[in-house]
Amino acid sequence: MVGQRSEIILENLSEVESEYKVNRQTKIEEIRQNPDVSVLIIGAGINGISTFRELALQGVDVLLVDRGDYCSGASAASSHMVHGGLRYLENAEFRLVREALYERNQLLRNAPHYVKPLPTTIPIFSWFSGLLNAPLKFLGLRDKPGERGALVIRIGLMFYDIFSRRNQVMPNHKFALRGKSLRQRPQLNADIVATATYYDAWMPYPERNCKELILDTQTLSNTAHALN
Ligand SMILES: Cc1cc2nc3c(=O)[nH]c(=O)nc-3n(C[C@H](O)[C@H](O)[C@H](O)COP(=O)(O)OP(=O)(O)OC[C@H]3O[C@@H](n4cnc5c(N)ncnc54)[C@H](O)[C@@H]3O)c2cc1C
């Protein structure tokens, strides 16, 4: 029985493979016969794919090519974070953080099957550390990271909450004093004074998201073609 089933699966696989080869060959022939495109995008990582999609949805005829598989470069090998850039607040990059948070929230709304909330807890070991560092970094007079105390973290997270309000999808941050933090997470270092928990997001399978963007774009547009 097992042998029979694996034969059927292999047969189906080779059918899919030959259908894929036919489709691909047809596509290559079509492009050879009609090689003029308004835009050729080289590299199907997330940047190439996003550009491909934006142009195609605006009616531009576009060809996306990759020398390897789609999404096989940095876009598949990232840390899988979809974050708003909390630490950039210290460099006063408010516009960047606001935009990153907006895009993060849009991804959570539009692709909940790929982008997941990521609750993150920061253990905090002092109340006032970093009070001087933060303004110096903010003014560009210091660029080394230092320890951040409860007050600095609280201010940063309040800004983070405010900047994500435009299309908010996740709860605001929560602050807990030592006793409550240790009750909730007994494995934490007992030297903490508090913890702060905030939400970012992560993407477990970026390749799937990239692939879906390509397939979806080709379904929506007759003049968008992709080849790997
Ligand atoms: C270690 C690391 C961790 C990261 N972590 C995160 C993170 O957690 N969150 C986050 O948002 N960002 C993260 N980044 C950044 C993010 O991964 C990149 O900004 C993003 O993936 C870049 O996408 P890309 O499309 O420009 O490049 P790539 O994904 O590298 O795509 C380039 C594509 O071009 C193709 N190509 C190259 N040369 C040619 C050629 N001559 N002809 C045809 N095709 C070609 C390659 O095959 C590849 O598929 C991280 C980056 C690194 C290095």
The ligand as an SDF file (V2000), in Angstrom:
LIG
                    3D

 53 58  0  0  0  0  0  0  0  0999 V2000
   21.5930   39.1580    8.6120 C   0  0  0  0  0  0  0  0  0  0  0  0
   20.4410   40.0270    8.1770 C   0  0  0  0  0  0  0  0  0  0  0  0
   19.2960   40.0790    8.9770 C   0  0  0  0  0  0  0  0  0  0  0  0
   18.2260   40.8930    8.5770 C   0  0  0  0  0  0  0  0  0  0  0  0
   17.1100   40.9210    9.3570 N   0  0  0  0  0  0  0  0  0  0  0  0
   16.0490   41.6730    8.9630 C   0  0  0  0  0  0  0  0  0  0  0  0
   14.8460   41.6640    9.7320 C   0  0  0  0  0  0  0  0  0  0  0  0
   14.7230   40.9860   10.7370 O   0  0  0  0  0  0  0  0  0  0  0  0
   13.8100   42.4220    9.3060 N   0  0  0  0  0  0  0  0  0  0  0  0
   13.9010   43.2030    8.1740 C   0  0  0  0  0  0  0  0  0  0  0  0
   12.9260   43.8910    7.8410 O   0  0  0  0  0  0  0  0  0  0  0  0
   15.0340   43.2320    7.4300 N   0  0  0  0  0  0  0  0  0  0  0  0
   16.0930   42.4840    7.7970 C   0  0  0  0  0  0  0  0  0  0  0  0
   17.2390   42.5000    7.0480 N   0  0  0  0  0  0  0  0  0  0  0  0
   17.2770   43.3230    5.8470 C   0  0  0  0  0  0  0  0  0  0  0  0
   16.5170   42.6400    4.7130 C   0  0  0  0  0  0  0  0  0  0  0  0
   16.7520   41.2430    4.7120 O   0  0  0  0  0  0  0  0  0  0  0  0
   16.9610   43.2410    3.3590 C   0  0  0  0  0  0  0  0  0  0  0  0
   16.8610   44.6500    3.4280 O   0  0  0  0  0  0  0  0  0  0  0  0
   16.0920   42.7630    2.2200 C   0  0  0  0  0  0  0  0  0  0  0  0
   15.8940   41.3660    2.2380 O   0  0  0  0  0  0  0  0  0  0  0  0
   16.7620   43.1670    0.8970 C   0  0  0  0  0  0  0  0  0  0  0  0
   15.9370   42.7090   -0.1410 O   0  0  0  0  0  0  0  0  0  0  0  0
   16.4370   42.8300   -1.6430 P   0  0  0  0  0  0  0  0  0  0  0  0
   15.2760   42.4810   -2.5020 O   0  0  0  0  0  0  0  0  0  0  0  0
   17.0420   44.1750   -1.8530 O   0  0  0  0  0  0  0  0  0  0  0  0
   17.6440   41.7990   -1.7680 O   0  0  0  0  0  0  0  0  0  0  0  0
   17.6350   40.1890   -1.8580 P   0  0  0  0  0  0  0  0  0  0  0  0
   16.5470   39.5630   -1.0520 O   0  0  0  0  0  0  0  0  0  0  0  0
   19.0200   39.7550   -1.5480 O   0  0  0  0  0  0  0  0  0  0  0  0
   17.2940   39.8980   -3.3640 O   0  0  0  0  0  0  0  0  0  0  0  0
   18.2060   40.1140   -4.4070 C   0  0  0  0  0  0  0  0  0  0  0  0
   17.9100   39.1030   -5.4830 C   0  0  0  0  0  0  0  0  0  0  0  0
   18.6410   39.4660   -6.6550 O   0  0  0  0  0  0  0  0  0  0  0  0
   19.0930   38.2950   -7.2890 C   0  0  0  0  0  0  0  0  0  0  0  0
   20.2170   38.6860   -8.1350 N   0  0  0  0  0  0  0  0  0  0  0  0
   21.3870   39.2140   -7.7380 C   0  0  0  0  0  0  0  0  0  0  0  0
   22.1680   39.4710   -8.8120 N   0  0  0  0  0  0  0  0  0  0  0  0
   21.4530   39.1110   -9.9100 C   0  0  0  0  0  0  0  0  0  0  0  0
   21.7150   39.1280  -11.3070 C   0  0  0  0  0  0  0  0  0  0  0  0
   22.8840   39.5730  -11.7910 N   0  0  0  0  0  0  0  0  0  0  0  0
   20.7650   38.6770  -12.1550 N   0  0  0  0  0  0  0  0  0  0  0  0
   19.5760   38.2180  -11.6700 C   0  0  0  0  0  0  0  0  0  0  0  0
   19.2870   38.1690  -10.3500 N   0  0  0  0  0  0  0  0  0  0  0  0
   20.2120   38.6110   -9.4730 C   0  0  0  0  0  0  0  0  0  0  0  0
   19.4380   37.3570   -6.1450 C   0  0  0  0  0  0  0  0  0  0  0  0
   19.3630   35.9960   -6.5840 O   0  0  0  0  0  0  0  0  0  0  0  0
   18.3310   37.6830   -5.1350 C   0  0  0  0  0  0  0  0  0  0  0  0
   17.2240   36.8030   -5.2330 O   0  0  0  0  0  0  0  0  0  0  0  0
   18.3070   41.6780    7.4040 C   0  0  0  0  0  0  0  0  0  0  0  0
   19.4710   41.5970    6.6030 C   0  0  0  0  0  0  0  0  0  0  0  0
   20.5150   40.7860    6.9820 C   0  0  0  0  0  0  0  0  0  0  0  0
   21.7350   40.7190    6.0980 C   0  0  0  0  0  0  0  0  0  0  0  0
  1  2  1  0
  2  3  1  0
  2 52  2  0
  3  4  2  0
  4  5  1  0
  4 50  1  0
  5  6  2  0
  6  7  1  0
  6 13  1  0
  7  8  2  0
  7  9  1  0
  9 10  1  0
 10 11  2  0
 10 12  1  0
 12 13  2  0
 13 14  1  0
 14 15  1  0
 14 50  1  0
 15 16  1  0
 16 17  1  0
 16 18  1  0
 18 19  1  0
 18 20  1  0
 20 21  1  0
 20 22  1  0
 22 23  1  0
 23 24  1  0
 24 25  2  0
 24 26  1  0
 24 27  1  0
 27 28  1  0
 28 29  2  0
 28 30  1  0
 28 31  1  0
 31 32  1  0
 32 33  1  0
 33 34  1  0
 33 48  1  0
 34 35  1  0
 35 36  1  0
 35 46  1  0
 36 37  1  0
 36 45  1  0
 37 38  2  0
 38 39  1  0
 39 40  1  0
 39 45  2  0
 40 41  1  0
 40 42  2  0
 42 43  1  0
 43 44  2  0
 44 45  1  0
 46 47  1  0
 46 48  1  0
 48 49  1  0
 50 51  2  0
 51 52  1  0
 52 53  1  0
M  END
$$$$
